[in-house]
């Protein structure tokens, strides 16, 4: 079910958009989701999502205090995942990857099956999904996590928050599937 992993602190979220706005809607989507997180009083790093074109552009953020990382990515998601795992300064994190319209099953598998990683807790899509499905899931997930993880993020709370978010998708008759490593 869930591990004994504990990540110190209440959720503090760094949101990174690495899509390069390839199809023209991605930046607007991540900006709107960031605003929704802000309205839900989820602790965020910065005033907007960080927009990057390559992994090295994340260097200034490696030493910033956050414990949750959301990556919006395209087909280059594996490059970002590998780069993040090479950064020794990163403490344990909850990692969520969002791949709207361009589902990469190998990236999802890599994230969910990695044993040695900066992110002992992780979420990844298990099916293609629309931006609406992804945004709804992530907003519900992090809202639940904030409510139930005031001092630490645990595997149990990640599992619980994921269950609540999946239930919301089911009630709305969305078919998106999310995988979890907790």
N, C-alpha and C positions, 0 to 999 in steps of 0.2 A: 504494500500500500504506500507507505511513505517512510522516509529515512529519518534518522535522528539529527540531521543537519540543522544547525541554527545559524542564521545570519544576523549579526548584531544590528540593532536599531529598527525603528519603524521604517516602512518603505520610503525610500528617497530615490526618485526615478530620473535617470538620464535617458532622454529620447533622442535617437539618432536616425536621420533619414538619409540613407545611402542610395536612394533610387535614381539620383540625378534628374528627377522629374522627367523620366524618359518618355512617358506617354502624355504628359501635360497635366495630370490630375493629382499626382502623388504628393507634391509639396502642399497643396491645398488640403489634402486629406490629413497629412500628419499635423499640419497647423491646426486644423479643426479638432482633431483628437487631443492635441496638447491643450487647447482651450477647454475642452470638456473635462480633462483631468484637473485642470486648474479650478474650474467651477465646482468640482467634486472634492476640493480641498486635499488633493493628493500632492504630497511634497515633490516639487519638480526642481531640477537643476536648470538654471537659465530662464530666459523670458520666452523662449520658443524652442522648437526642436533644433538640434544641431544638424545642419545640412552639409554632408561631406561627399567627396567624389572618389576618395581612396582611403584605405585604412590609416595611413600615416597621419592624416588630418585629425585623427582622434588623440594624438600624442598629448596635447594640452589638457585633456580630460582624464588621463590615466591617474593623476594624483588628486583629482577632485573627490570629495567625500560623497559617494552614492553607493547604494547596495542593490539597486535594481536597474536593469538595462533593457530598453526596448529598441530593437533594430528593425527598421523598415528597409527591406533590401530587394534587389533584383537578382539576376543570375550570378552576381559576384558575392553572394552572401558567405560562401565558404572562405573567401579571402579575408573577410572581416572576422569571421569566427576564428580562423587560424591566427590572425594577427593579435586578437584580444587574448588568446590563450598563451601567447608568447610574452605578455606583459606581466612581469613579476610583481609590479607595484599594485596591481589590482587585487583587492581583497575579495573574499567570497561574495558572489552576487547571485541574484535571481536574474535569469536571462530569458527574454521573450523575443522571438523573431517573428516578423510579420511579412508574409510573401503574398500579397494580393495579386490576383490575375496570373502570376507566374510561379506556380507551385514547384518547388525543387525537393523531391523526395529524398535525395541523397543528403542535402543539407539538413533536413529535418532528422534523418536517421543519425547523422554525425552528432548533432546537438544532443539528441535524446539518449544516445548510447555511449557518449564520452564519459570515461570514468575519471580521468585526470584533467581537470578544467578549472578555470576561474569561477565557473558558475555551477555549483553543486545542485542548484535548483533551476529547472529550465522548462520552458513551454515552446512548442513548435507546431505549426499546422501539420495535419495528417491528411489533408485533402485540399484541393483548390477552393478558394473562397473569394467572395466579393469584398470590397472595402467595407461595406456596411456590416457584413458578418464579422470581419476581423475587428472593426472598431467597437462594435457592441460587445464582443467577447472581452476584449482588453479593458474596456471601461468598466464592465461589471467585475471582472477579475480583480483589478487593482482597487476598486472601491471596496469590495469585500475584504481584500487583504489589508487595506488601511484600517477598516473597522475592527479587525480581529488580531492585528499584529502591532500592538502599541509599543512593545519594547524589543521584540525580535521577530524575525521571519523564520518560521519553522516549516519543515516538510509537510506537517499535518495541516497548517494553515494554507499553504499553497495548494494542497490537494483539495481542501474544503472550498477555497475560493474558485478553483478551477471547476469543481462540481457545480457550484452555483452559477457560474458563467455558462457552462454547458447546458444546464437546465433552462436558462433564459433563451439560448439559441433554439433548444427543442420546442419550447412554448411558442416561439415566434415562427416555428416551422422552417428554420434554416438547417441546411444539411452540413455545414462546415464542421470538421473534426479537428480537435486539438490533442496533441500528445503532451505528456507530462513526465518529467523526471523529478521526483520529490523524494 
